[in-house]
Amino acid sequence: MTVTASQRELTVGVGAAGLATADMTLNIGPQHPATHGVLRLRIVLDGERIVSAEPVIGYMHRGAEKLFEVRDYRQILVLANRHDWLSAFANEVGVVLAVEAMLGMEVPERATWTRTLVTELQRVLSHLMFLGSYALELGAITPMFFAFREREDIQTVLEELSGGRLHYMFNRVGGLRADLPAGWTGRCERVIETIKPRMKDIDDLMLGNPILLARTRGVGVLSQDLIKAYGVSGPIARASGVDVDLRRDAPYLSYGELFVPGGPGKVVTRQEGDGMARLEVLLEQTKVSLDVAHACVQRLAALPRGPVNQRLPKVLKVPEGESYFATENPLGFNGYYLASLGDKTPWRLKLRSASFGNVQVLSEMLPGQLLSDMVSILGSMFFVVGDVDK
């Protein structure tokens, strides 16, 4: 029997005749409940086995990097905190640190410790969202309720601080928009102390679930070679044994005092590189971030009251030159390349977002996997599509 190039020979059973089959091209998306945003996957199937997978991005592209070029340094923050909407404060921090480095500006100590605290609380919020949604994508709704219970408590104290629940706009070049409300550190500490023991509930619901274990153990293994080739970072990379964390390896803010031997900060790694390893890293890293945030609260409570920002000129201009600043965002490395011609707007502000590598490596991870495992793999590759498209 003659088979065209678009067909392949498939032998069914012992002694069965050869059957001509054609690969099926299947579009997952662009509207799909298993993605954090509008992503499309074009996959080719041979039966139930994935032959190839192509992430198709760009559905949420808003041209943020181009818009930066016509906004001054105060205005770009409102755009910069939105590409990863689960990490808004951390996005703001990366931009202001890049600008302050170009200006050679020293930020008041209270502002630096407050930035560190809120960045870690933001990390907890992001991780809880992915922990809850991962279980939901695999068919379990209860962990999502528990994750949102903890998120609500943290969002309450951050709303009191900034007035926002998602996009805080609390950073300013040179420090913060305002000082902490009276008694806020005590209320924040009580929230952290309340959440820490309740994390065991999420542990038990997820790590003790035999269905979740069966769908993640040994599924979607990501090698260190692929991580390095595609620039994957953050919890996904550490779940494959890549022991890298910029908070420890290239400290910024107050992390140099926190990620030290005997300190609250530590880098969580696993070696298996599968969906379960990525889940375990996220769970344990959430607890570490709560410990780091608790240490920040105690330090802030001990600091004397003082300024939280620098006085800026009416028109803020950054000296001519260029710099690159990288931060350890909840999803991985965020890089900020700033080029200035000495004007009040950036000549170029390029974002290196963590989610981009986490999505592009799917083209290497999904081939050879079963279609039924695709959602499990996709949910464990933590990303926000706005962070891919920008």
C-alpha positions as CSV (number, residue, x, y, z in Angstrom):
1,M,0.0,0.0,0.0
2,T,1.3,3.4,-0.9
3,V,1.3,6.1,1.8
4,T,1.7,9.8,1.2
5,A,4.3,11.8,2.9
6,S,1.7,13.3,5.2
7,Q,0.8,9.8,6.5
8,R,2.7,7.3,8.6
9,E,2.5,3.5,9.0
10,L,0.9,2.3,12.2
11,T,0.7,-1.4,13.1
12,V,-2.1,-2.3,15.4
13,G,-1.7,-5.5,17.4
14,V,0.3,-8.5,16.5
15,G,-0.1,-9.6,12.9
16,A,-2.5,-6.8,12.1
17,A,-2.4,-5.1,8.7
18,G,-0.6,-1.8,8.3
19,L,-3.0,1.1,8.6
20,A,-2.4,4.5,7.0
21,T,-3.0,7.3,9.4
22,A,-2.6,11.0,9.1
23,D,-1.3,13.2,11.9
24,M,-3.9,15.6,13.4
25,T,-3.2,19.3,13.9
26,L,-5.0,20.6,17.0
27,N,-5.2,24.1,18.2
28,I,-5.3,24.5,22.0
29,G,-6.6,28.1,22.4
30,P,-6.4,30.9,21.9
31,Q,-9.2,30.8,24.5
32,H,-8.3,27.9,26.9
33,P,-9.1,27.6,30.6
34,A,-5.7,25.9,31.3
35,T,-3.6,29.0,30.5
36,H,-2.9,32.2,32.5
37,G,-3.9,34.5,29.7
38,V,-4.6,34.1,26.0
39,L,-2.1,31.6,24.7
40,R,-2.4,29.3,21.6
41,L,-0.6,26.0,21.2
42,R,-0.6,24.4,17.8
43,I,0.1,20.8,18.4
44,V,0.4,17.8,16.0
45,L,-0.9,14.5,17.3
46,D,-0.1,10.9,16.3
47,G,-3.0,9.2,18.0
48,E,-2.8,10.5,21.5
49,R,0.9,11.2,21.4
50,I,2.1,14.8,20.7
51,V,4.5,14.9,17.8
52,S,5.2,18.6,17.8
53,A,4.1,21.7,19.7
54,E,4.4,25.4,18.7
55,P,3.4,28.1,21.2
56,V,1.8,31.0,19.3
57,I,2.1,34.2,21.2
58,G,1.2,37.8,20.6
59,Y,-2.5,37.8,21.4
60,M,-2.0,40.1,24.4
61,H,0.7,42.3,22.9
62,R,0.2,45.9,24.0
63,G,3.5,47.5,22.9
64,A,4.5,48.4,26.5
65,E,8.2,48.8,25.5
66,K,7.3,51.3,22.8
67,L,5.0,53.2,25.1
68,F,7.8,53.6,27.6
69,E,9.6,55.8,25.1
70,V,6.9,58.5,25.2
71,R,6.3,58.4,29.0
72,D,8.5,60.1,31.6
73,Y,10.1,58.1,34.4
74,R,7.2,58.7,36.8
75,Q,4.6,57.5,34.2
76,I,6.3,54.4,33.0
77,L,5.7,52.6,36.4
78,V,1.9,52.4,35.6
79,L,2.8,50.4,32.5
80,A,5.7,48.4,33.9
81,N,3.7,46.8,36.7
82,R,1.1,45.3,34.4
83,H,2.9,42.8,32.2
84,D,2.9,40.2,34.9
85,W,-0.3,41.2,36.7
86,L,0.4,38.7,39.5
87,S,3.7,40.4,40.4
88,A,2.9,44.1,40.0
89,F,5.0,45.4,42.9
90,A,8.0,43.3,41.9
91,N,7.8,44.7,38.4
92,E,7.8,48.3,39.7
93,V,10.8,47.5,41.8
94,G,12.9,46.4,38.9
95,V,12.2,49.6,37.0
96,V,12.9,52.0,39.8
97,L,16.1,50.1,40.7
98,A,17.3,50.4,37.1
99,V,16.6,54.2,37.1
100,E,18.1,54.8,40.5
101,A,21.3,52.9,39.4
102,M,21.6,55.3,36.4
103,L,21.1,58.3,38.7
104,G,23.5,57.0,41.4
105,M,20.8,57.6,43.9
106,E,20.8,56.3,47.5
107,V,17.3,55.3,48.8
108,P,16.4,55.7,52.5
109,E,16.8,52.5,54.5
110,R,13.1,52.4,55.5
111,A,12.1,52.4,51.8
112,T,14.5,49.6,51.0
113,W,13.3,47.3,53.8
114,T,9.6,48.1,52.9
115,R,10.3,47.3,49.2
116,T,11.8,44.0,50.3
117,L,8.9,43.2,52.5
118,V,6.2,43.9,49.9
119,T,8.2,42.2,47.2
120,E,8.2,39.0,49.2
121,L,4.5,39.3,50.0
122,Q,3.9,39.8,46.3
123,R,5.9,36.5,45.7
124,V,3.6,34.7,48.1
125,L,0.5,36.1,46.3
126,S,1.8,34.9,43.0
127,H,2.8,31.5,44.2
128,L,-0.5,30.9,45.9
129,M,-2.3,31.7,42.7
130,F,-0.4,29.2,40.7
131,L,-0.7,26.6,43.5
132,G,-4.4,26.9,43.6
133,S,-4.9,27.1,39.8
134,Y,-2.6,24.1,39.2
135,A,-4.8,21.9,41.3
136,L,-7.9,23.4,39.6
137,E,-6.6,22.5,36.2
138,L,-6.1,18.9,37.3
139,G,-9.7,18.7,38.6
140,A,-9.5,19.7,42.3
141,I,-11.2,22.9,43.4
142,T,-10.6,22.9,47.1
143,P,-6.9,24.0,47.0
144,M,-8.0,27.1,45.1
145,F,-10.3,28.1,47.9
146,F,-7.5,27.6,50.5
147,A,-5.0,29.6,48.4
148,F,-7.5,32.5,48.0
149,R,-8.1,32.5,51.7
150,E,-4.5,33.3,52.3
151,R,-4.3,35.7,49.4
152,E,-7.2,37.7,50.7
153,D,-5.5,38.3,54.1
154,I,-2.3,39.5,52.4
155,Q,-4.2,41.6,49.9
156,T,-6.0,43.3,52.8
157,V,-2.8,44.6,54.4
158,L,-1.4,45.6,51.0
159,E,-4.6,47.5,50.2
160,E,-4.3,49.4,53.4
161,L,-0.7,50.2,52.5
162,S,-1.1,51.3,48.9
163,G,-4.9,51.6,48.2
164,G,-4.6,48.9,45.5
165,R,-5.2,45.1,45.5
166,L,-3.6,44.2,42.2
167,H,-1.7,47.2,40.8
168,Y,-0.2,49.0,43.8
169,M,1.7,51.9,42.2
170,F,3.5,52.4,45.6
171,N,7.1,52.7,44.3
172,R,8.6,55.9,43.2
173,V,12.0,56.7,41.8
174,G,13.9,57.5,45.0
175,G,11.7,55.5,47.4
176,L,8.1,55.0,48.1
177,R,4.9,57.1,47.6
178,A,4.2,57.4,51.3
179,D,5.3,56.1,54.7
180,L,3.7,53.1,56.4
181,P,0.3,53.7,58.1
182,A,0.4,53.8,61.9
183,G,0.4,50.3,63.3
184,W,0.7,48.6,59.9
185,T,3.8,46.6,60.7
186,G,1.9,44.9,63.6
187,R,-1.1,44.1,61.5
188,C,1.2,42.7,58.7
189,E,3.1,40.6,61.2
190,R,-0.2,39.1,62.5
191,V,-1.3,38.2,59.0
192,I,2.1,36.4,58.3
193,E,1.9,34.5,61.6
194,T,-1.6,33.5,60.8
195,I,-0.8,32.2,57.3
196,K,2.4,30.3,58.1
197,P,0.7,27.4,60.0
198,R,-2.2,27.3,57.6
199,M,0.2,26.4,54.7
200,K,0.1,22.9,56.0
201,D,-3.6,22.7,54.8
202,I,-2.4,23.3,51.2
203,D,0.4,20.8,51.6
204,D,-1.9,18.1,52.8
205,L,-4.5,18.8,50.1
206,M,-1.9,18.7,47.2
207,L,1.0,16.5,48.3
208,G,-1.4,14.0,49.9
209,N,-3.6,13.6,46.8
210,P,-2.9,10.4,45.0
211,I,-4.5,11.6,41.8
212,L,-2.4,14.7,41.7
213,L,0.7,12.6,42.4
214,A,-0.1,10.2,39.6
215,R,-0.6,13.1,37.1
216,T,2.6,14.9,38.0
217,R,5.3,12.4,39.1
218,G,7.6,11.8,36.2
219,V,5.5,13.9,33.8
220,G,7.0,16.8,31.9
221,V,10.6,16.3,32.9
222,L,12.7,19.4,32.0
223,S,16.5,18.9,31.6
224,Q,19.1,21.3,32.7
225,D,20.4,21.5,29.1
226,L,17.0,22.8,27.9
227,I,16.8,25.2,30.8
228,K,20.1,26.8,29.8
229,A,19.3,26.8,26.1
230,Y,15.9,28.5,26.6
231,G,16.8,30.8,29.5
232,V,14.3,29.2,31.8
233,S,14.6,30.5,35.4
234,G,12.9,30.8,38.7
235,P,11.1,27.9,40.4
236,I,11.0,25.9,37.2
237,A,14.7,25.9,36.8
238,R,15.4,25.2,40.5
239,A,13.0,22.2,40.3
240,S,15.5,20.7,37.8
241,G,18.5,21.3,40.1
242,V,19.7,24.6,38.7
243,D,20.7,26.3,42.0
244,V,20.4,29.9,41.0
245,D,18.5,32.8,42.8
246,L,19.5,36.4,42.2
247,R,18.4,37.3,45.8
248,R,21.3,35.3,47.0
249,D,23.7,35.3,44.0
250,A,23.4,39.0,43.0
251,P,21.7,40.6,46.1
252,Y,19.6,43.8,45.7
253,L,17.3,45.6,48.1
254,S,18.0,44.1,51.5
255,Y,18.5,40.5,50.4
256,G,22.2,40.6,51.1
257,E,21.3,40.6,54.8
258,L,18.5,37.9,54.5
259,F,20.1,35.3,52.2
260,V,23.0,34.4,54.5
261,P,23.9,31.3,56.5
262,G,21.5,31.1,59.4
263,G,19.2,33.8,57.8
264,P,15.5,33.3,56.9
265,G,16.3,33.2,53.1
266,K,17.2,30.0,51.4
267,V,17.1,28.7,47.9
268,V,14.8,25.7,47.3
269,T,15.8,23.1,44.8
270,R,14.8,19.7,43.6
271,Q,16.5,17.3,41.2
272,E,13.6,15.4,39.5
273,G,12.6,18.3,37.1
274,D,9.0,17.0,36.7
275,G,5.6,18.5,37.5
276,M,5.7,17.3,41.1
277,A,9.2,18.8,41.7
278,R,8.0,22.2,40.4
279,L,5.0,22.0,42.7
280,E,7.1,21.1,45.7
281,V,9.5,24.0,45.0
282,L,6.6,26.4,44.8
283,L,5.1,25.2,48.0
284,E,8.4,25.4,50.0
285,Q,9.4,28.7,48.4
286,T,6.1,30.2,49.6
287,K,7.0,29.3,53.1
288,V,10.5,30.7,52.7
289,S,9.1,34.0,51.4
290,L,6.8,34.2,54.5
291,D,9.9,33.8,56.7
292,V,11.7,36.5,54.8
293,A,8.7,38.8,55.0
294,H,8.5,38.2,58.8
295,A,12.1,39.2,59.2
296,C,11.5,42.3,57.2
297,V,8.5,43.3,59.3
298,Q,10.6,42.9,62.5
299,R,13.4,45.0,61.0
300,L,11.0,47.7,60.0
301,A,9.4,47.8,63.4
302,A,12.9,48.4,64.9
303,L,13.9,51.1,62.6
304,P,13.4,54.8,63.7
305,R,10.9,56.8,61.7
306,G,12.4,58.7,58.9
307,P,12.1,59.6,55.2
308,V,11.0,57.0,52.7
309,N,11.9,58.9,49.5
310,Q,14.2,61.4,48.0
311,R,13.2,64.8,46.8
312,L,13.2,64.8,43.0
313,P,13.3,67.7,40.5
314,K,10.1,68.7,38.8
315,V,11.4,67.2,35.6
316,L,13.4,64.1,36.2
317,K,16.1,63.4,33.6
318,V,18.4,60.3,33.6
319,P,22.0,60.9,32.6
320,E,23.1,59.7,29.2
321,G,24.2,56.1,29.2
322,E,22.9,52.5,29.6
323,S,22.5,49.9,32.3
324,Y,21.0,46.5,32.9
325,F,19.4,45.5,36.1
326,A,18.0,42.0,36.9
327,T,15.7,40.9,39.7
328,E,14.4,37.6,40.9
329,N,10.7,37.9,40.2
330,P,8.2,35.3,41.4
331,L,8.4,33.5,38.0
332,G,12.1,33.9,37.4
333,F,14.6,36.5,36.1
334,N,13.3,39.9,35.1
335,G,15.8,42.0,33.3
336,Y,15.6,45.8,32.6
337,Y,17.8,47.3,30.0
338,L,17.6,51.0,30.2
339,A,19.2,53.3,27.6
340,S,19.0,57.1,28.1
341,L,20.0,60.1,25.9
342,G,19.7,62.4,28.9
343,D,16.0,63.2,28.4
344,K,13.0,62.8,30.7
345,T,11.9,59.7,28.8
346,P,13.9,56.5,28.2
347,W,15.4,56.2,24.7
348,R,14.9,52.4,25.2
349,L,13.6,50.3,28.1
350,K,13.7,46.6,27.2
351,L,12.1,44.0,29.4
352,R,13.5,40.5,29.7
353,S,10.5,38.7,31.2
354,A,10.6,35.4,33.0
355,S,7.5,33.9,31.4
356,F,8.9,34.1,27.8
357,G,11.4,31.3,28.3
358,N,9.0,29.3,30.4
359,V,6.5,29.2,27.4
360,Q,9.0,28.8,24.6
361,V,10.5,25.6,26.1
362,L,7.1,23.9,25.7
363,S,8.1,23.3,22.1
364,E,10.8,20.9,23.4
365,M,8.9,19.5,26.4
366,L,5.6,18.5,24.9
367,P,6.7,16.3,21.9
368,G,6.5,12.7,23.0
369,Q,4.0,13.3,25.8
370,L,0.4,12.1,25.9
371,L,-2.3,14.7,25.1
372,S,-3.8,13.9,28.5
373,D,-0.6,15.1,30.2
374,M,-0.5,18.4,28.3
375,V,-2.6,20.3,30.8
376,S,-0.6,18.9,33.7
377,I,2.6,20.1,32.1
378,L,1.2,23.4,31.0
379,G,0.0,24.2,34.5
380,S,3.4,23.4,36.0
381,M,5.2,25.8,33.7
382,F,4.3,28.9,35.7
383,F,3.8,31.8,33.4
384,V,1.6,34.9,32.8
385,V,0.8,35.5,29.1
386,G,1.0,39.3,29.5
387,D,4.5,38.7,30.7
388,V,5.3,36.9,27.4
389,D,3.7,39.3,25.1
390,K,4.3,42.6,26.9
